[in-house]
Amino acid sequence: MKCKINRNAANVLKNMLSSKESDGKMIRVFITQNHGEHAHYDIMLDTPTEHDEIVKTDKDIEIVLDKREALLDGVWIQFFYVPEEGFFITNPSTGFHDK
């Protein structure tokens, strides 16, 4: 499985991982809605299970992805400060978006 993140997202995710709430947890990308050809995504702090793959990104952040969810392979995590601050998660290989 593959996962990319932009520089802004890497900075925000590193801050999340340094918080007290992250003790022993990792960043997980998960599907909030599946529309067949595309999905909507979100992130949370979580611990890996036997169904997960831990993917190391080019920004040296490990992301937990559920191997059973094909729409997670190839996700791209971006963080933008404008027009409003927040994550934008897409999978360019399968379709569309977000948080």
C-alpha positions, 0 to 999 in steps of 0.5 A, spaced: 500 500 500 502 507 498 500 513 502 503 520 500 503 527 505 504 534 503 509 538 507 504 542 511 500 535 513 507 532 515 508 538 520 501 537 523 501 530 523 508 530 527 505 535 532 499 530 533 504 524 534 507 528 540 501 530 544 499 526 550 493 523 547 498 519 542 502 515 547 503 508 543 498 510 537 499 512 530 496 516 525 490 512 521 487 514 515 480 511 514 474 511 510 468 515 513 463 513 506 464 509 501 461 510 494 463 504 490 468 508 486 470 513 491 470 514 498 471 520 503 477 519 508 479 522 515 484 521 520 485 519 527 490 516 532 489 509 533 493 502 534 494 497 528 491 491 528 492 484 524 488 487 518 493 493 518 499 495 514 504 500 516 506 505 511 512 509 511 511 516 507 517 520 504 516 525 510 518 519 515 511 518 518 508 512 519 501 511 517 496 505 518 492 503 513 487 497 513 489 492 508 482 490 507 480 497 504 482 497 497 480 505 496 486 506 502 491 504 497 494 510 494 491 516 499 494 523 499 494 526 505 494 534 504 493 540 509 491 547 507 491 553 511 487 557 506 481 558 505 480 554 511 485 550 515 484 543 515 486 536 512 484 534 505 485 527 503 484 524 496 486 518 492 488 520 485 488 513 483 481 511 484 477 518 485 475 523 490 476 526 497 476 528 503 475 531 510 
